[in-house]
Amino acid sequence: MSKLTLVLAALVVVALGGLAVRSFAADAELPQVGQPAPTFTLPSQEGTPVSLDSYKGKWVVLYFYPKDMTTGCTIEAHNFQRDLSKYQSANAVILGVSVDTVDSHKQFCTKDSLSFTLLSDADKKVVGQYGSLRDMGPIKIAKRNTFLIDPQGKIVKVWTGVDPNHHSEEVLSALASFEKQ
């Protein structure tokens, strides 16, 4: 190979690598407290479209999780299910989002008796909008992040890399503190 060919090849690699870094950085940006929550419509475990806008007037716990029926995700879902009546008393709904399919969500809900809504983001667009896409090369999953959205549709609290064992209690505590304000 000539020197010119090597230099051009190196420039192409650097340019493409730069694009990949910029793309990853853009995906990694989380919506911030005080911002309107990015709107979306995704299919539920029943296959019906669910729009974030339809929950105006309610608190929304929008939680992203990596994979149906895995240990940490099951613990987190069970804890939300255990505390569901407390969320309902606080005028809050729980929406879980992963990149798993509608069928996978339906199986997860059936197997683990989950009665709140799980949303399928198979196209990974909403996970990206919320800076919650973990890109591991050929595998892309949701990061374990949660957004608390107030009844007006604004983000009031963000948790990243949550501990599934105690997260429901953290969210309930935050909800209680906002209700006192």
C-alpha positions in Angstrom: 0.0 0.0 0.0 1.1 3.5 -0.7 1.6 6.1 2.0 -1.3 8.1 0.6 -3.6 5.0 0.8 -2.6 4.4 4.4 -3.1 8.1 5.3 -6.6 8.1 3.7 -7.5 4.9 5.4 -6.4 6.3 8.8 -8.4 9.5 8.2 -11.5 7.4 7.4 -11.1 5.4 10.6 -10.6 8.6 12.7 -13.6 10.2 11.1 -15.9 7.2 11.6 -14.6 6.7 15.1 -15.4 10.4 15.8 -19.0 9.9 14.5 -19.4 6.9 16.7 -18.2 8.8 19.8 -20.5 11.7 19.0 -23.4 9.4 18.4 -22.7 7.5 21.7 -22.3 10.8 23.6 -25.7 12.1 22.2 -27.4 8.8 23.3 -25.8 9.1 26.8 -27.4 12.6 27.5 -30.1 12.3 30.1 -33.1 14.6 30.1 -32.6 16.9 33.1 -34.7 17.9 36.1 -37.0 20.7 35.1 -37.3 19.7 31.5 -40.5 18.4 29.9 -40.3 14.6 29.7 -39.8 13.5 26.1 -43.1 12.2 24.8 -43.5 8.8 23.2 -46.0 6.1 22.3 -44.9 2.4 22.8 -46.8 -0.9 22.8 -47.6 -2.4 26.2 -47.4 -6.1 27.2 -50.9 -6.4 25.7 -49.8 -4.9 22.4 -51.9 -1.7 22.9 -50.2 1.6 22.2 -49.5 3.6 25.4 -48.7 7.3 25.2 -46.9 9.2 27.9 -49.2 12.2 27.2 -52.2 10.1 28.3 -50.9 10.3 31.9 -51.0 14.1 32.3 -52.5 14.9 35.7 -50.7 11.8 37.3 -47.2 11.2 38.6 -45.3 8.9 36.3 -42.5 6.6 37.4 -40.8 5.8 34.1 -38.2 3.2 34.8 -35.9 1.6 32.3 -34.5 -1.9 32.9 -32.2 -4.2 31.0 -34.0 -7.5 30.5 -37.2 -9.3 31.3 -37.0 -12.3 33.7 -33.4 -11.6 34.8 -32.5 -11.5 38.5 -32.1 -7.7 39.1 -35.0 -6.8 36.8 -37.3 -9.3 38.5 -36.4 -8.0 42.0 -37.1 -4.4 40.8 -40.4 -5.3 39.2 -41.5 -7.4 42.3 -40.8 -4.4 44.5 -42.8 -2.0 42.3 -45.6 -4.6 42.3 -45.4 -5.0 46.1 -45.8 -1.2 46.5 -48.3 -0.7 43.7 -51.1 0.3 46.1 -48.9 3.0 47.6 -48.2 4.4 44.1 -51.9 4.4 43.3 -52.6 6.2 46.6 -50.1 8.9 45.5 -51.8 9.3 42.1 -48.8 7.7 40.4 -48.5 5.1 37.6 -45.5 2.9 36.9 -44.3 2.4 33.4 -41.4 0.0 32.9 -39.5 0.1 29.6 -37.0 -2.3 28.1 -36.0 -3.2 24.5 -37.6 -6.7 24.9 -40.5 -7.6 22.7 -44.2 -7.3 23.6 -44.4 -11.1 23.8 -41.4 -11.2 26.3 -43.2 -8.5 28.4 -46.4 -10.5 28.4 -44.6 -13.6 29.6 -42.8 -11.7 32.3 -46.1 -10.2 33.6 -47.8 -13.5 33.5 -44.9 -15.5 35.1 -44.3 -12.8 37.9 -47.9 -11.6 38.4 -47.1 -8.0 37.4 -50.1 -5.8 37.0 -48.5 -2.5 36.0 -47.6 -1.5 32.4 -44.4 -2.7 30.7 -43.6 -1.0 27.4 -41.6 -2.5 24.5 -39.0 -0.3 22.9 -37.7 -2.8 20.4 -36.6 0.0 18.1 -34.6 1.5 21.0 -35.8 5.1 20.2 -37.3 6.0 23.6 -34.4 4.4 25.4 -32.1 6.6 23.4 -34.3 9.7 24.0 -33.9 9.2 27.7 -30.1 8.6 27.6 -30.7 5.1 28.8 -29.2 2.9 26.0 -26.4 0.7 26.9 -24.5 -0.2 23.8 -22.3 -3.3 24.2 -21.4 -3.8 20.5 -23.9 -6.3 19.0 -26.1 -6.2 22.2 -28.1 -3.1 23.1 -30.1 -3.0 26.3 -31.6 -0.4 28.5 -29.6 1.1 31.4 -31.3 0.9 34.9 -32.4 4.5 35.1 -35.7 6.0 36.4 -37.4 9.3 35.8 -40.1 10.7 38.1 -42.4 12.9 36.0 -44.8 15.3 37.7 -48.5 15.6 36.7 -47.7 18.5 34.4 -45.2 16.4 32.4 -41.9 17.7 33.8 -39.0 15.6 35.1 -38.6 16.3 38.8 -36.1 13.5 39.7 -33.6 11.3 37.9 -32.0 8.2 39.2 -29.2 6.4 37.3 -27.7 3.0 37.8 -30.3 2.2 40.5 -30.1 -0.6 43.0 -33.1 -2.8 42.2 -33.3 -4.0 45.8 -34.2 -0.6 47.3 -35.3 1.5 44.4 -39.1 1.4 44.9 -38.6 2.8 48.4 -36.4 5.6 47.0 -39.1 6.5 44.5 -41.9 6.4 47.1 -39.8 8.6 49.4 -39.3 11.2 46.6 -43.0 11.1 45.8 -43.8 11.8 49.4 -41.4 14.7 49.6 -42.9 16.3 46.5 -46.4 15.9 47.8 -45.4 17.9 50.9 -44.2 20.8 48.8 
